[in-house]
Amino acid sequence: MSAISTPLSETPAVWRLPYRGTVGMACLITAESFIFTIFVVAYLHNLGKSLTGPTPEQVLETPIFYTICLLSSSLTIHLAARFLKLGRRGAFLALWLLTIVLGGLFLYGTGHEWHRLIYERGLTISTNLFGTSYYSLVGLHASHVTVGLIMLSVVLLFGLAGSFGREQSARIETLSMYWHFVDAVWVVVFTVVYVIGR
């Protein structure tokens, strides 16, 4: 009877702890997902329960262009992180700036929509149940986009100053996780508010 032996040259795979920034961001995203779930459920629960107008079908316009901008920014931040990992700082900075511009356009679109709803359509957070639910849910998302844009801008400033390089790629990937989360949440919010809610 012969015993099966493994060659001495083969070393077993060593398990390493994941990057702590990734673990921390995953925990944050999980917690934030629960908060968004509560707001989405509240929005769906309150649909059609307003006693006075305006109603969603009367005032909401689907923000297709700004949605495309935000979803495209997921691609640009992903590519930026890959270019940084390859040591291509110029491409990283260009795509990082493009991500900020696309996110900024989305935030501008949200602000423009709110201005139209408040001053042209008379829908405020205290107008009716729909107004309260709408501004709470979309506002929660807009606040997360704002926080993301601030973090992206800080990274851009460090990058332009030359104090950001390939060795920071793990941190950039962690930050990009947050931005992908913001984009994924918008898909849910868009579906609930502009598709199901109308």
N, C-alpha and C positions, 0 to 999 in steps of 0.2 A: 504494500500500500504506500503510495507516494504522497507526500504532503505538497500542497500547492504553495509555492513561495512567490513573493514579489521581488523584483529586482531591487537592489539597494539604491540604484540611481533614481528611482521614482520616489518623490517626496509627496506626502499627503497634502492636500490643499489646506491652507491655513485660513481659518475664518477670522475676519477682521471686523471690528466694530464699525458700524456705518458712521459717516461724518456727522458729528453732533449737530451741526447747523441744519442738515437735512432732517434729522430726527426732530429737532425743535420746530422746524417749519411744517413738518407733517403733523405734529401735534397742534400747532396753531391753525392749520387748514382744517383739521378735524373739528376743532372747537368752533371755528367760524362757520363751518358747514351746518352745524346744529343751529346756530343763530339764524342763518339764512333760511333754513328749513322752517323755523318758527314763523318768520315773516312771510314766506311763501304760503304756508298753510293758512295764516291769518288773512292774507289777500284773497285766497280762493274761498275761504269761509265767508268773507264779507261781500263777495260778488253778488250784485243784484239786490243787495239789502238796503241801499240808500233810498231814503224816502223822498229826496229831492234831487234834481239834476245839478250839474250835467253828468251824464253817464259816460262810460268808456267809449262806446261807439260814436258818441256825439263829439268828443274832443280829441281822442288819441289819433295820432298819425304814426305809421310804422317807420321807425328810424333805420331804414335799410342801409344807407350809406355809412352812417356812424357805426352801425353794427359790423359792417365789413371792415371798417378801419380798426376796430378793437380786435376782431378775430384775426386780422392780418398781423397785428402786433405780436401775436403768439408765435407766428412763424419767424418774424424778424428777431425776436429775443432768443429763440431757439438757435437760429443761425449765428447770432452774435456770440452766444456762449460757446458754440463749436469753434468759431474762429479764434476766440481767446485761448481756448485749449490748444489750438494749433500754433499759437504764438503770433497770430496775424492781428496786431493791435489796430491797424488802420481800418480793416474791415470790421473789426469788433466795434470800434467807436462809431463808424458810419451807421451800422445796423442798430446800435444802441440808441443813437440819436433818432433814427427813423422810428424806433419803437416808442420813444417819448412823444414824437410828433403825432403818431397815430393814436396814442392814448390821449393826448391833449385834444385832438380833433373830436374824439368820442366825448370827452368831458365838456367841450364846447357845445356839442350837439345836445347833451343833456341839459345844460344851462339854457340854451336857446329854446328847447322844448318847454322847460319850466316857465320861461319868460312869456311864451305864447299862451300857455295854459292859464297863467295867473292874470296877465293883463288883457288878453284878448278873449279868453273863454271863461274867466271868472272862477277857475278851479283853484282853491287854496287847500292847505292841509286841514282847515276847519270848515270847509264848505259842506262836505257830506262824508259818509263812511268811505266811499270810493276815494275821495281826495286824501283822506287820512291814510288809507292803506297804500295808495299809489306812491305818495311822497315818502312814506316810511320805507317801502321796499326799494324803490328806485334810488332814494337818497342813501340808504345803507350801502347799496352797490357803488354809487358815486363817491362815497367817502372812502371806500376801499381802493377805487381807482386813484383818487387823490393821494392817498398814502403811498400807493405804488409808484406814482409819478414822482413824488418827492424822493423816494429811495433811488429810483432810476436816475434822477437828476444829480443826486449826490455822487453816485458811481461815475456818471459822465464827467463831472468836475474833477474827480480824482484821476480819471483816465486821461483827460486833457492836460492835467498837471504832470502827467508822466509817472505818477506813483501807483500805477495799477498795471499789473502784468499777468503773465501766464500762471504764476503761482496763486493767483486769486480766483482761478476758474471754478473751484469748488464752491466758493461763496457766491459767484455769479449764478451757478446752476441752482443754488438754494433760492436766490432771489427770483430767478425765472420760474421756480415752482409756484411762488406766490402769484406772479403775473398770469401764469396759466390757470390758476385757481380763479382769479378775477374774471378771466375770459369764460371759463366754464360756467361760472355762476351767471354771467350775463346770458348765456344760452338758455338757462332755466328761467331767468327773469323775463327775457324776451318772449319765450314761449307762453309763460303764464299771463303776462300783461298784454301783449300785443296779438297773441293768437287765440288762446283759450278765453281770455277775459273780454274779448270783443264779440 
